[in-house]
Amino acid sequence: MPNSKTIAVDINPATREVMTGTEIYAREVCSRLPSAGPEYRWRFLASRPRAGLGVDLTVLPMRRLWTQVRLPVALARRRPDLLFVPSHAIPFLWPGRALTVVHDLAFERHPGAYSPAERMYLRLTTRWAAMRCPRLIAVSESTKADLVELYGLKPERVRVVPLGVSAPQASAAPASRLAELGVDGNFVLQVGRVEARKNQVAALAAVERLDGVTLVVAGPERDAALASRLRDSQRCRVLGRVDAPTLELLYKKASAVIVPSLYEGFGLPVLEAMARGKVVVAAMASSLPEVGGEAALYFHESAGADQVAQVIDAAMRDQALRTKLARAARARAARFTWDRTAEGVVAVIRELL
């Protein structure tokens, strides 16, 4: 392809040891870009090696300031036709065409969840991307609406490309693992960081109104005070980050999955639970109804604990409803694939080039 255009890709997040939503996005999308856009020359750049990405990776070692120093130097030498940044910041010193993905504006909607330094960096890099990129990719209509409302972008500059969902990466751990974790009887599962925005307190208040039900929280503890408050309840088990087999076991044994978040840029926890055929109870907030559609049960974000408890109780005990929702959940989740996400990204790249 002697006349094909070159796309440089900052795949650095996909090389990190700890994989959260944005790292998974970078890994899953970038590995599919060459197949989705075979007419382009793809150059994947990172600061460290990582096996299993499925792409030809160029490693440019540098421990600090890689994005703002090492990457733009490399780009100046290679002179790609476009820089694609799937889940990172656009370098300030890169003068060429660029495209990035905005995953959420949680730092604007819930600034208290971030340190002053984090908020400053996220605002600076997101506003820079809004200035520099002729098009932006948002992961949901909710995030697009945030960009229009909070940053004044014209709607026609933002393209919505939803996320996909990965098949389980591991088999479930033995059932005996639940006893080791102190999990016994019926439980409702919440997966995600322990922080105020994830609203575990509201979920626990509802669960405490249901006889014989426990709330199990699996995810890193960003807010230590909140984690301690949850642990003070006899009806809550805070497990911290768990390995993949344990997480699959929790999904398998949970009576329902609850996503009580006040804000999600896309609502990947809803999609991951639905892909496993779980009954999902979610807040009617931000992108969550957009992802769950008719395949989940909802409560209004301002609902009281008694109202939320009623929704959880129906999700756990109405067998006909559970069967209907499990079938609908799998069917809806099947529409969200990483192949479609990569194809959507390449469609925007074609538009720009």
PyMOL commands that set and color helices and strands:
alter all, ss='L'
color gray80, all
select helices_A, chain A and resi 12-15+21-30+33-36+66-78+106-109+111-113+116-132+141-151+155-157+176-181+196-198+200-207+224-231+244-253+268-275+288-295+305-317+319-333+338-352
alter helices_A, ss='H'
color red, helices_A
select strands_A, chain A and resi 6-10+41-46+57-59+82-85+98-102+136-138+158-160+186-191+213-218+236-240+256-259+280-283+297-299
alter strands_A, ss='S'
color yellow, strands_A
deselect
rebuild
show_as cartoon
